[in-house]
């Protein structure tokens, strides 16, 4: 009990002092996860919208596929991206393995299906409500998808947050493709896993507290923005 109390106190000291190593790990985690989330939103949201309003052969199979990929095992993603980026892989010439870029790629593969599947659900609800109105205006399905994405932009923050939450909490994939190199690819989750195994609880606890705080803060800001935007623009 005393050891736990001492570890918690040291963790609090690390956070209060703005420890440089701690800050570097947190900033890298945010850079990687926010970058992956942004790219995944650019890819996944239009795809989800087209799945919602489109009618084409194989659509139902794609919907099932994306829903299934929401539970894609991270270590499998890490392995596949590792094989792509390794020297013997098709993208090995770019030297991306064991870099933050490789971690971003792995997170994009993981969270794009999540964002696409959740976007499809939101846009399908919008499509049911405004389908007749859009058809009467002569809107094509592609134009309807763009309109519904804009109309449902506040609801879609939930999709983006779900993707970000999965990305920043990821361990397996980023450890495989990033290598957990100190000062280069070591993020919050991989550091927590490593330091806990070494018995360095203060750093692990400090990072755990910050990780929880970051997720809660971003969700709170997104909720506040959504409430403000809906009051302002309806």
VOKE-214758 format. One record per residue (C-alpha): residue in three letters; y negated, z, x negated. Coordinates in steps of 0.001 Angstrom, whole numbers, plus 500000, padded with zeros to 6 digits. Layout:
# VOKE-214758
+-----+--------+--------+--------+
! res !     c2 !     c3 !     c1 !
+-----+--------+--------+--------+
! ALA !      Y !      Z !      X !
...
+-----+--------+--------+--------+
This chain:
# VOKE-214758
+-----+--------+--------+--------+
! res !     c2 !     c3 !     c1 !
+-----+--------+--------+--------+
! UNK ! 500000 ! 500000 ! 500000 !
! UNK ! 497649 ! 500879 ! 497155 !
! UNK ! 498436 ! 497583 ! 495418 !
! UNK ! 497588 ! 495637 ! 498570 !
! UNK ! 494314 ! 497526 ! 499010 !
! UNK ! 493398 ! 496893 ! 495387 !
! UNK ! 494219 ! 493181 ! 495753 !
! UNK ! 492077 ! 492916 ! 498876 !
! UNK ! 489192 ! 494644 ! 497090 !
! UNK ! 489467 ! 492291 ! 494102 !
! UNK ! 489628 ! 489305 ! 496456 !
! UNK ! 486432 ! 490456 ! 498106 !
! UNK ! 484801 ! 490828 ! 494693 !
! UNK ! 485777 ! 487266 ! 493739 !
! UNK ! 484206 ! 485894 ! 496921 !
! UNK ! 481073 ! 488044 ! 496644 !
! UNK ! 480535 ! 487127 ! 492997 !
! UNK ! 480864 ! 483401 ! 493704 !
! UNK ! 483573 ! 483020 ! 491075 !
! UNK ! 483234 ! 479589 ! 489420 !
! UNK ! 486955 ! 478840 ! 489454 !
! UNK ! 487157 ! 479823 ! 493116 !
! UNK ! 484155 ! 477673 ! 494016 !
! UNK ! 485570 ! 474652 ! 492187 !
! UNK ! 488877 ! 474881 ! 494044 !
! UNK ! 487135 ! 475227 ! 497419 !
! UNK ! 484770 ! 472317 ! 496781 !
! UNK ! 487613 ! 470033 ! 495700 !
! UNK ! 489603 ! 470975 ! 498812 !
! UNK ! 486676 ! 470138 ! 501065 !
! UNK ! 485947 ! 466884 ! 499243 !
! UNK ! 489541 ! 465683 ! 499506 !
! UNK ! 490148 ! 466754 ! 503111 !
! UNK ! 486802 ! 465638 ! 504508 !
! UNK ! 487137 ! 462276 ! 502748 !
! UNK ! 490637 ! 461765 ! 504125 !
! UNK ! 489515 ! 462781 ! 507618 !
! UNK ! 486590 ! 460361 ! 507580 !
! UNK ! 488763 ! 457412 ! 506524 !
! UNK ! 491461 ! 458379 ! 509032 !
! UNK ! 488896 ! 458489 ! 511852 !
! UNK ! 487648 ! 455015 ! 510909 !
! UNK ! 491232 ! 453726 ! 510976 !
! UNK ! 492826 ! 455847 ! 513673 !
! UNK ! 490219 ! 455990 ! 516419 !
! UNK ! 489850 ! 452233 ! 516975 !
! UNK ! 493631 ! 451877 ! 516784 !
! UNK ! 494112 ! 454647 ! 519339 !
! UNK ! 491532 ! 453064 ! 521641 !
! UNK ! 493232 ! 449660 ! 521465 !
! UNK ! 496586 ! 451262 ! 522248 !
! UNK ! 494966 ! 452907 ! 525282 !
! UNK ! 493393 ! 449796 ! 526816 !
! UNK ! 495512 ! 447018 ! 525342 !
! UNK ! 498463 ! 445340 ! 526984 !
! UNK ! 500685 ! 443552 ! 524491 !
! UNK ! 504327 ! 443292 ! 523501 !
! UNK ! 505513 ! 446348 ! 521624 !
! UNK ! 502693 ! 448593 ! 522834 !
! UNK ! 505008 ! 451283 ! 524200 !
! UNK ! 507031 ! 451233 ! 521000 !
! UNK ! 503850 ! 451725 ! 518962 !
! UNK ! 502800 ! 454638 ! 521163 !
! UNK ! 506187 ! 456287 ! 520672 !
! UNK ! 505988 ! 455596 ! 516941 !
! UNK ! 502552 ! 457176 ! 516518 !
! UNK ! 503532 ! 460175 ! 518618 !
! UNK ! 506583 ! 460599 ! 516422 !
! UNK ! 504562 ! 460228 ! 513220 !
! UNK ! 502435 ! 463205 ! 514259 !
! UNK ! 505322 ! 465326 ! 513016 !
! UNK ! 505884 ! 463343 ! 509824 !
! UNK ! 507263 ! 465669 ! 507087 !
! UNK ! 504560 ! 466097 ! 504411 !
! UNK ! 507025 ! 466101 ! 501511 !
! UNK ! 508350 ! 462712 ! 502648 !
! UNK ! 504803 ! 461357 ! 502714 !
! UNK ! 504226 ! 462813 ! 499264 !
! UNK ! 507379 ! 461157 ! 497961 !
! UNK ! 506482 ! 457747 ! 499436 !
! UNK ! 502931 ! 457849 ! 498084 !
! UNK ! 504278 ! 459022 ! 494715 !
! UNK ! 506599 ! 456003 ! 494576 !
! UNK ! 503716 ! 453671 ! 495482 !
! UNK ! 501364 ! 455100 ! 492850 !
! UNK ! 503827 ! 455778 ! 490026 !
! UNK ! 503859 ! 453455 ! 487031 !
! UNK ! 506926 ! 451662 ! 488383 !
! UNK ! 505370 ! 451337 ! 491850 !
! UNK ! 503334 ! 448443 ! 493255 !
! UNK ! 500046 ! 450334 ! 492812 !
! UNK ! 500884 ! 451954 ! 489480 !
! UNK ! 498480 ! 449725 ! 487557 !
! UNK ! 495510 ! 451557 ! 489107 !
! UNK ! 496466 ! 454896 ! 487529 !
! UNK ! 495811 ! 456914 ! 490684 !
! UNK ! 498766 ! 459298 ! 490477 !
! UNK ! 497829 ! 462939 ! 489799 !
! UNK ! 494211 ! 462372 ! 490791 !
! UNK ! 492180 ! 463534 ! 493805 !
! UNK ! 492301 ! 459929 ! 495085 !
! UNK ! 496096 ! 460133 ! 495350 !
! UNK ! 495722 ! 463326 ! 497380 !
! UNK ! 493273 ! 461599 ! 499711 !
! UNK ! 495721 ! 458709 ! 500193 !
! UNK ! 498562 ! 461117 ! 501043 !
! UNK ! 496401 ! 462968 ! 503560 !
! UNK ! 495277 ! 459698 ! 505152 !
! UNK ! 498905 ! 458696 ! 505692 !
! UNK ! 499596 ! 462110 ! 507229 !
! UNK ! 496659 ! 462458 ! 509592 !
! UNK ! 495875 ! 458893 ! 510713 !
! UNK ! 498789 ! 458920 ! 513215 !
! UNK ! 497573 ! 462283 ! 514551 !
! UNK ! 494035 ! 461025 ! 515112 !
! UNK ! 495272 ! 457731 ! 516589 !
! UNK ! 497662 ! 459440 ! 519026 !
! UNK ! 495096 ! 462008 ! 520190 !
! UNK ! 492414 ! 459313 ! 520511 !
! UNK ! 494737 ! 457239 ! 522680 !
! UNK ! 495162 ! 460159 ! 525081 !
! UNK ! 491397 ! 460673 ! 525362 !
! UNK ! 490622 ! 456973 ! 525808 !
! UNK ! 493405 ! 456485 ! 528367 !
! UNK ! 491737 ! 459124 ! 530543 !
! UNK ! 488389 ! 457359 ! 530104 !
! UNK ! 490018 ! 453981 ! 530874 !
! UNK ! 491456 ! 455237 ! 534163 !
! UNK ! 488028 ! 456457 ! 535207 !
! UNK ! 485921 ! 453464 ! 534157 !
! UNK ! 488420 ! 450587 ! 534200 !
! UNK ! 487190 ! 448957 ! 537416 !
! UNK ! 483565 ! 449328 ! 536416 !
! UNK ! 484148 ! 447737 ! 533004 !
! UNK ! 486168 ! 444911 ! 534523 !
! UNK ! 483429 ! 444185 ! 537043 !
! UNK ! 481002 ! 443820 ! 534138 !
! UNK ! 483324 ! 441295 ! 532506 !
! UNK ! 484062 ! 443423 ! 529461 !
! UNK ! 486977 ! 442326 ! 527303 !
! UNK ! 489547 ! 444909 ! 526288 !
! UNK ! 488113 ! 445097 ! 522774 !
! UNK ! 484617 ! 445628 ! 524119 !
! UNK ! 485953 ! 448156 ! 526615 !
! UNK ! 487620 ! 450034 ! 523765 !
! UNK ! 484327 ! 450196 ! 521853 !
! UNK ! 482457 ! 451363 ! 524956 !
! UNK ! 485027 ! 454057 ! 525738 !
! UNK ! 485014 ! 455291 ! 522138 !
! UNK ! 481269 ! 455790 ! 522366 !
! UNK ! 481475 ! 457337 ! 525816 !
! UNK ! 484181 ! 459770 ! 524709 !
! UNK ! 482684 ! 460526 ! 521297 !
! UNK ! 482224 ! 464214 ! 522020 !
! UNK ! 485788 ! 464656 ! 523245 !
! UNK ! 487019 ! 462821 ! 520162 !
! UNK ! 485709 ! 465582 ! 517918 !
! UNK ! 488904 ! 467419 ! 518860 !
! UNK ! 490960 ! 464576 ! 517393 !
! UNK ! 488960 ! 464649 ! 514181 !
! UNK ! 489269 ! 468432 ! 513925 !
! UNK ! 493025 ! 468258 ! 514433 !
! UNK ! 493238 ! 465781 ! 511572 !
! UNK ! 491014 ! 467871 ! 509321 !
! UNK ! 492991 ! 471020 ! 510078 !
! UNK ! 496240 ! 469297 ! 509118 !
! UNK ! 494680 ! 467842 ! 505977 !
! UNK ! 493114 ! 470982 ! 504570 !
! UNK ! 496228 ! 473062 ! 505270 !
! UNK ! 498554 ! 470564 ! 503569 !
! UNK ! 500636 ! 471734 ! 500587 !
! UNK ! 503731 ! 469609 ! 499986 !
! UNK ! 502293 ! 466088 ! 499867 !
! UNK ! 499220 ! 466952 ! 497801 !
! UNK ! 501286 ! 468949 ! 495334 !
! UNK ! 503646 ! 466005 ! 494760 !
! UNK ! 500986 ! 463334 ! 494268 !
! UNK ! 498316 ! 465587 ! 492761 !
! UNK ! 500481 ! 467599 ! 490393 !
! UNK ! 498493 ! 470806 ! 491022 !
! UNK ! 496615 ! 470350 ! 487729 !
! UNK ! 494175 ! 473170 ! 487007 !
! UNK ! 490582 ! 471969 ! 487259 !
! UNK ! 491622 ! 468482 ! 488356 !
! UNK ! 493824 ! 468457 ! 491469 !
! UNK ! 494299 ! 472119 ! 492304 !
! UNK ! 493170 ! 472777 ! 495887 !
! UNK ! 493216 ! 475901 ! 498027 !
! UNK ! 496693 ! 475551 ! 499498 !
! UNK ! 498446 ! 474641 ! 496252 !
! UNK ! 496620 ! 477417 ! 494414 !
! UNK ! 497644 ! 479968 ! 497037 !
! UNK ! 501276 ! 478903 ! 496672 !
! UNK ! 501118 ! 479014 ! 492867 !
! UNK ! 499216 ! 482290 ! 492512 !
! UNK ! 501411 ! 484048 ! 495061 !
! UNK ! 504522 ! 483032 ! 493126 !
! UNK ! 502874 ! 484361 ! 489939 !
! UNK ! 501889 ! 487606 ! 491633 !
! UNK ! 498127 ! 486988 ! 491340 !
! UNK ! 497374 ! 488210 ! 494843 !
! UNK ! 493574 ! 488663 ! 494559 !
! UNK ! 492916 ! 484947 ! 493993 !
! UNK ! 495476 ! 483937 ! 496623 !
! UNK ! 493979 ! 486315 ! 499176 !
! UNK ! 490431 ! 485183 ! 498406 !
! UNK ! 491371 ! 481544 ! 498885 !
! UNK ! 493322 ! 482357 ! 502041 !
! UNK ! 490300 ! 484106 ! 503526 !
! UNK ! 488023 ! 481207 ! 502604 !
! UNK ! 490482 ! 478666 ! 504017 !
! UNK ! 490597 ! 480470 ! 507355 !
! UNK ! 486821 ! 480856 ! 507311 !
! UNK ! 486264 ! 477145 ! 506629 !
! UNK ! 488524 ! 476070 ! 509495 !
! UNK ! 486913 ! 478532 ! 511917 !
! UNK ! 483385 ! 477616 ! 510827 !
! UNK ! 483933 ! 473861 ! 511216 !
! UNK ! 485516 ! 474335 ! 514628 !
! UNK ! 482636 ! 476578 ! 515714 !
! UNK ! 480034 ! 474073 ! 514500 !
! UNK ! 481819 ! 471197 ! 516209 !
! UNK ! 482036 ! 473150 ! 519470 !
! UNK ! 478351 ! 474106 ! 519301 !
! UNK ! 477365 ! 470496 ! 518553 !
! UNK ! 479461 ! 469201 ! 521423 !
! UNK ! 477906 ! 471664 ! 523874 !
! UNK ! 474394 ! 470800 ! 522677 !
! UNK ! 475041 ! 467051 ! 522813 !
! UNK ! 476527 ! 467187 ! 526300 !
! UNK ! 473539 ! 469158 ! 527572 !
! UNK ! 471129 ! 466738 ! 525952 !
! UNK ! 472783 ! 463420 ! 526798 !
! UNK ! 475129 ! 464414 ! 529596 !
+-----+--------+--------+--------+
